[in-house]
Amino acid sequence: MQDTVVRLNCLVPDSVRLESSAPGVLSGRTFVVKDLFVVAGHTSSFGHPRWRESHSASDVTATVVEKLRDAGATMLGLTKLDQLAYSLIGNAGESEPPMNPLYPDRFTGGSSSGTASAVAGGVCDFGVGTDTAGSIRVPAASCGLFSVRPTHGVIDSSGALPLAPSFDVVGILARELVPLRDAFGSIVSPERQISAPLERVLLPADCLESLDSDLAAAIVGLASLLRERIGVAVEETSFARFTDDLVADMFARLQAREIWATHSAWLLENRGFLAPDVQVRLERAELLSRASEEEKATDMRAWREYTRDYEEVTSGGTAILLPVMPGLPPRRSASADELLKFRVESFRLNAPSSLTGSAQVVVPVRRGVSGLTYGIGLLGIQGQDSSLLAALCSAFGDGEVPLVVN
């Protein structure tokens, strides 16, 4: 396993291991954790050695880590991430970017890059990261993994360094559904979950039209599999208005202002140490933070209206099939323009879950014709996390991963 860890380049230099603290449903399972969850005696990198140099070791360990250990799991190490968790690519972290075991010539997706690399490479059974605008979902899709971005606030984030708190959640990814379900069940707040079973899957026809035909076919294929395996109804809907440029711009403004409000003191002294593309986004965040109160209020109203509109097309028994990135992850040789295009398009596709605080599960689907694997999001509503995972476990259990469709 040590050879695999070295090859994947997924752990931070000062990684630590924590044994399980009690037997439980996760006994015998292992996991890794994104290095923004605090561990007693360890100084988190937050994706950059400068953060480690300018902060002290923690006195406590993050709640989610302790809950997983209490459920019987052993933490094998702490994984790399993009700087300040502010990227969707997996290329702007500490030292060399982690390897993508599914597509070695491509990035892992970010910002939970090392976590996805470790899980996809077989280092551990599941991994824990965070997701603000796609940082669990995009790495899962990039590396052929299942993942869950849970309902906002349903998992205790105490001990996780924040990026934009209104959108930050603790997320999990795994190669198989059962470990994902069991890990989620060990740390979720049951009172925040709804029990409505999945009964209907919506295909966003206007969104599919703009996708690569192979990716669109994978989405339709997953819908057919769900209909065959668990009898859900499959219907078409219009959804492009929830993922357009206006939505992405509004989300970017809201997120950027929170990032600046959260980290401005440190950034004003240390921003120059960060990668150029991260610096550009932070400069925009600083500029947006100076907007008038009227401009800020307008964006807050638009956010509330967006959430109300979303609730009108969803219900407890409904989920929407939507990719979380426009195709395959970018090549490691991609140009700056290609990386920006990927980030912008992925940002749009991930906006609905982030803006509404709704549950979204990513499913890896391989097209039999092309042999390519895509990540398809099953997007629900708040509190639907367990229902979505239960439906997928009922349909696919521990079967072949990724799922194969024609």
Phi, psi and omega in degrees: 000326180299321177299321179296317180299316180296317182296320182283338178056045190257343184263151174288157185301327183253036182301151178231159179245141177231121180287161176297152183253351179194155175287153180183194184297338181257014179303132181088349179272151177233155181211164172237163186225134175303135187281051166230002171268126185288146176227131183305129180086357182243145175256117181295148177272333187051030175089002183207136179299334180296324177296317179298318182293332186257010179226161181262163177296151181281151175268347185228169176246141183305143182303316183297323178295316180295320180295320179292321176294321178295335179273002174108357184272152177252130177274120183274338181173178180249134192251157178294159176208164174293154185305123181058016183063030188248059177194158177244014189251319182094022185244356189237052180247205181276124182057217186287142177297145176299157179274150175260108183296332180283315180231085186301337180270005182236161178288165181277348195084158182219174008267354180277055190291309181294325178297313179296319180299314182297316181291313181296330180275001177082014179293326185210175182278325180205167180224154180244132177216199176228159181219120175251310180228021179132011190286350167258317186293316181293314175299323177298312179297322182291328187251008177073042184241158166280150174204163174227124164264108188281170171309137182302124176088357184282342173245132181296120182262014179303127181092007174254126179297132185276156168247295175224095193306329180293344183238347182291136170220157170276129180235165182228145172224153184203161177283333184232158185287320186296313175299325178296313180299315184291321178295316179299315181297337181280343185235355183278157174270107186302328183291346179267004184257146175255156186256002183299123179289157178287122183239340186215136176242131181257133174260117181282088189303319182289336175281321182297328182299330184269358183268159170305140186299327180293317178293316178300319179295326178295322179294313178297322179296320177295319177301318180296320178297317179295323177295318182290320187278319185234007171074025178288151172281145178241123182226157176268152177212170174257128186219356187300332182294344179270354182229021184275180184295325179296320177295314181299319180294318179296315178299316181299321179294314179299314181295314183299319180297321179292321178299315180294320179296326183282322191236009187302321182301314180288320185294324181298334180261339191233359185305326183295345179279344189275166180297149184305317182290328176292320178300320180299315180294324180288326175297320177293322179298318178298317180297316181294331180294341181269006179300157180291160179298327179295317178297318179295319179295323178297317179293323178295320177296318179298322178296315179296319179295321178300314181297318178297317179298320180297317182296337180287337182254003181234163176205175184299334182256013186241144172221151181251132177271121186209133176291157178256359171207160192287356181172231177276159176294157181293149177293154179293344177263007185298149178284167178300321179294320178294320179293319179296317179300316178299315182297315182297314182292322178292322179301317179298314184292334181268352184301318186303312180295316182295316183288327183263354182068023186271157179287142174213128177250135178260134181241127176281127182231127178256131175280123180297329183291311184265338184078006181271145181252131181238155175259120181251127180272134173256101191260123182242222180234178178298134178085000185270004186308304184296324179294319178295316179295321179296319179297317180292320178296322178294322182282321191234339176049229178261031183288193183300135178230130359286166175294144182247128177233154179279000000 
